[in-house]
Amino acid sequence: MTKTTAPLAASTAPAAGFLGVDWARVDRVLLVGLIAVFAIMDIRLLQIGLAAQPPGLDFLPLWTGARVDPSRIYDFAYLTDQQNWLFAGKVRPFIYPPSALLFFKFFGLMPFWPAYIVLVGGTGALFLWVSRRLGADWRLVLAAMPVVLAALVGQATFLIGGLVMAAVMARGRPVLSGILFGLAGAIKPQMLVLLPLALLFEGNWRTFWATGLTAAACGVVSLLFGASWIGWLEALPKFTQLVERDPSLVATMLTPYARWGHATLLFTVPAAIAGIWLAFRSGDFAQRTLALLGGALMVSPYAMHYEIALVVPAVLALRRPLVWTLPFWLALIYYPCGPAALIIAMTLLFISLWQDIPRTSRLVLPRWRRPQKA
C-alpha cells in the first residue's frame, strides 16, 4: 500500500514574491501614492501657471497661424502681434511645417477658447484611450505632471502621442500603421526622425511606403493653403537662435543636446539607434513606442520638458511591476525640468529588452583563460 504525502504548502498558499514581499500589494500602494503626489503637484502647477499666464498660450500661435494669411505665417513679429489680444510678451512664432495646417485649420474655424477646449479634450481623450490600449494605467497617465502641463499650455503632444502609439499597435495592418505614422510626421516630423530606421530594421516595407506617401500627400495638399516650405526652412534657424538666447527656455529643456551641447550626440545617437534596432526586431508595443519617441527626444536639439509626457504611457506599459519604474517617477517629481527622466526611461527600455531576450540568445563575451602548461 502506497503512502500518500501531503501537498506542498506552496501549492495551497499564495507564493511569496522576491524577498518574501507581496509586490502586487506594493504596486497598488505605490500607484495610490504617486497619484496623490502628482495631484498635489498638479494643483500647485495650476496655481503658479494660471497666475503667470492664461491657459492655452502655446496653442495660441497654432490657432493664430491657422487664421492669418498663410504667406505671413512664418513672420515672427507679425504673428506675435496678432496674439497680443490675449497676452503680450515674448515672441511666439508658428514653427510647425505647412503640412500641419491640414489639422490646425479645423481649430482656426472656431473662436480661441472653444478651439482650445476641443484640442485638449479631444486629443487628450485619444491619448488616454490609446495609452490604456497599450497597457498603461490611465489614472497615473492623467495625473502625471507633464501630461497636465501639456494640457495647460495647449500643446499638440497628445495628438502626436496618440497617433504614434496607435500606429505602433496597428502592426498587423501595415497600411493603416503607415497612414497614422504619416499623419503624425506631417505635424511634427522631428518626433519620427528614427522611424525610417525602425521600419528598415523590421523589414516592414508596406508601412514604410504608406508612411512616405501619406506624408508626401499632406505636403502637396498643404500647398493649396499658400504656406511656403522654403519659408518654414528659413524660419527654423531663426527659431533656434530665439530659443538659445532665452535662458528661461534653455533651463527647461528636456533633451541632452540642449542642456550639454554637441558632444552628447556621440552617446545619444548610438544609444537611440541601438534601442530602435533591439525594439523593432523583438520588442513589444510598449518597447517600440518608447524606443521611437524616447529615442527621438534623445537626439533632438530642442524639446521642452512637457514633451516627456510622450513616453509616460510606454514606461507604464513595460510589463514590469510599477516599483521597477520608480526611478522614472522620482525623476519627474524631483527633476521635472531636465533630461533625467528621459535618460532613466531609455535605461529602463534597455534593461527590459535585455531581460526579454532568452538567456541562450544573449551575447556572451568569451572569457580569457590562462594557457595551461603542458
Residue, then its C-alpha position, 0 to 999 in steps of 0.5 A: m500500500t502506497k503512502t500518500t504525502a501531503p501537498l506542498a504548502a506552496s501549492t495551497a498558499p499564495a507564493a511569496g514574491f522576491l524577498g518574501v514581499d507581496w509586490a502586487r500589494v506594493d504596486r497598488v500602494l505605490l500607484v495610490g501614492l504617486i497619484a496623490v503626489f502628482a495631484i498635489m503637484d498638479i494643483r500647485l502647477l495650476q496655481i503658479g501657471l494660471a497666475a503667470q499666464p492664461p491657459g492655452l498660450d502655446f496653442l495660441p500661435l497654432w490657432t493664430g497661424a491657422r487664421v492669418d494669411p498663410s504667406r505671413i505665417y512664418d513672420f515672427a513679429y507679425l504673428t506675435d502681434q496678432q496674439n497680443w489680444l490675449f497676452a503680450g510678451k515674448v515672441r511666439p512664432f508658428i514653427y510647425p511645417p505647412s503640412a500641419l495646417l491640414f489639422f490646425k485649420f479645423f481649430g482656426l474655424m472656431p473662436f480661441w477658447p472653444a478651439y482650445i477646449v476641443l484640442v485638449g479634450g479631444t486629443g487628450a481623450l485619444f491619448l488616454w484611450v490609446s495609452r490604456r490600449l497599450g497597457a498603461d494605467w490611465r489614472l497615473v497617465l492623467a495625473a502625471m505632471p507633464v501630461v497636465l502641463a501639456a494640457l495647460v499650455g495647449q500643446a499638440t503632444f497628445l495628438i502626436g502621442g496618440l497617433v504614434m502609439a496607435a500606429v505602433m499597435a496597428r502592426g498587423r495592418p501595415v497600411l493603416s500603421g503607415i497612414l497614422f505614422g504619416l499623419a503624425g510626421a506631417i505635424k511634427p516630423q522631428m518626433l519620427v526622425l528614427l522611424p525610417l530606421a525602425l521600419l528598415f530594421e523590421g523589414n516592414w516595407r508596406t508601412f514604410w511606403a504608406t508612411g512616405l506617401t501619406a506624408a508626401a500627400c499632406g505636403v502637396v495638399s498643404l500647398l493649396f493653403g499658400a504656406s511656403w516650405i522654403g519659408w518654414l526652412e528659413a524660419l527654423p534657424k531663426f527659431t533656434q537662435l530665439v530659443e538659445r538666447d532665452p535662458s528661461l527656455v534653455a533651463t527647461m529643456l528636456t533633451p541632452y543636446a540642449r542642456w550639454g551641447h554637441a558632444t552628447l550626440l556621440f552617446t545619444v545617437p548610438a544609444a537611440i539607434a541601438g534601442i530602435w534596432l533591439a525594439f523593432r526586431s523583438g520588442d513589444f508595443a510598449q518597447r517600440t513606442l518608447a524606443l521611437l519617441g524616447g529615442a527621438l527626444m534623445v537626439s533632438p536639439y530642442a524639446m521642452h520638458y512637457e514633451i516627456a509626457l510622450v513616453v509616460p504611457a510606454v514606461l507604464a506599459l513595460r510589463r514590469p511591476l510599477v516599483w521597477t519604474l520608480p526611478f522614472w517617477l522620482a525623476l519627474i517629481y524631483y527633476p521635472c525640468g531636465p533630461a533625467a527622466l528621459i535618460i532613466a526611461m531609455t535605461l529602463l527600455f534597455i534593461s527590459l529588452w535585455q531581460d526579454i531576450p532568452r538567456t541562450s540568445r544573449l551575447v556572451l563575451p568569451r572569457w580569457r583563460r590562462p594557457q595551461k602548461a603542458 
